[in-house]
Amino acid sequence: MVRGVEVTAVRPVSSNTCGVRDAQLDDLLRLNGEDFVRAAYEFLLVRPAAPAELPSWVEALRRGKLTKPEVLAAIRDSPEGRARGVPVPELAGVRAGARLRRVPVLGYVVRWVQQLAMLPQLARRLDAHEAGLAENEARQRQAVEALATALRRERERDAATHAAFVAGISTRHDRLLDAIRALDEAKAGRLVVQRIEATKIDRAALDVVDEQIRSLGMSVQALQSELRKAGLLTPLGATPGGDDGWFDAYYRRFEDRFRGSPDEIRERLAFYVPILQAAVDALRHNAAPARIVDLGSGRGELLEVVAGHGLDGYGVDTSEAMVDHCRARGLSVVHADAIEHLQTLAADSVAAVTSIQVIEHLPFRALLRLASEAFRVLRPGGVVILETPNPENLIVGACNFYYDPTHVRPLPPEPMRYLLESIGFERTTIERLRPGATAADAGDAADPVAKVYSAIMRVPQDYGLIGYKPVPENDSSRT
């Protein structure tokens, strides 16, 4: 066996086996170089060629000094070949030609005639060789295409499986967060009830709530473990970017836990769409831009709401994690400080400035600068909207406001309205939003203490402060 071609030594055979012998000789002549020499030794001498015997034959073939039939004839006429006596009648002419080629002048003519006679055979072999190469290339191309198709289908199946897994985990995560928020509100309400005299509380019901909280806490830990295994939740300590990166990652998860789900926030913020739409429509009387700037855009809920109503808006946020999140959702967000960004805008250049749940994070002087810069960049008739937690709700003012460690202080509504009016805004209004929920165990509706408790719980938890930049008397857009 020589590189996939089996050559069997020929013994003296009868005439009825000539077809087999010819087929073996043809197979041998199809080989080249070292493979041919090895096969020739096995064919004629019935033994493998020694390493020292190969180079001279291979070199003679390579330089054209000998043809394959001449090599076969030389090996067959060697002492060992004659001793083996393998009959190869086809080589008789080759031997005769070799003897004639040794005759001066006549040998040259004989060689030329032999080579000329071999041209048709060489052409046929070359055609057969090229056809074989083309067939092999076609088979290899089909195999490669089949392999590529199989790999692509495998990747698509893996991607679909991974997407389904991530979607399932995300859905479970959102549901658990909603349940945690509901229980947190229930705990806050229970603390207030405990401080009101004469309120009857079912101790067994509180124990059930405590047990639910403990059980839910264990479920959250189990979910976080699954998320880490799936590579969807990395420890905060492993967040790149140093302290800033660590804080951004922490605050992004903090908002997911305590701010509310994106769908819930979008539903709340839809309240501002008619106000923004009216302000933009009033300013579309000329070619000047009517853009909305959302300061502290966070997860981008307000940007998604205004975009869904055909309004042009972009966000500004200092958190790189929030900016990346928004840009991944196709939103336009600038990574910058809100006040510094407003200072880069031209006066009278935007239709609206919004800031949702941001001003409670600012020292008073910074808040005053933000409102002043908003007044400067607004076009006459433009609107500013500032939303913040409402400390008139006792639970918010005494407890929930301090959930966020970056809050500076609660901001009562009326002093904030005065701040806008002192800067120059007119038609300022306070919109109290998101009424508080009443607890199921508040007691008998006729009980005075229960009535007080219900009234406290119903106070809105947020308020929106709205003001407009005055329009000069001679401005055609004044309404």
Buried (B, 14 or more C-beta within 10 A) or exposed (E): EBEEBEBEBBEEEEEEEEEEBEEBBEBBBBBEEBBBBBBBBBBBBBEEBEEEBBEEBBEBBEEEEBBBBBBBBBBBBEEEBEEBEBEBEBBEEBBEBBEBBEEEEEBEEBBEEBEEEEEEEEEEBEEEEEEEEEEEEEEEEEEEEEEEEEEEEEEEEEEEEEEEEBEEBEEBBBEBBBBBBEBBBBBBBBEBBEEBEEBEBEEEEBEEBEEBBEEBEEBBEEBBEBBEEEEBBEEEEEBEEEEEBBBBBBBBEBBBBBBBBBEEBBEBBBBBBEBBBEBBEBBEEEEEEBBBBBBBBBBBBBBBBBBEEEBBBBBBBBBBBBBBBBBEEEBBBBBBBBBEBBEEBEEEBBBBBBBBBBBBBBEEEBBBBBBBBBBBBBBBBBBBBBBBBBBBBBBBBBBBBEBBEEBEEBBBBEEBBEBBEEBEBEEBEBBBBBEBBBBEBBBEEEBEBBBEBBEBBEBBBBBBBBBBBBBEEEEEBEE
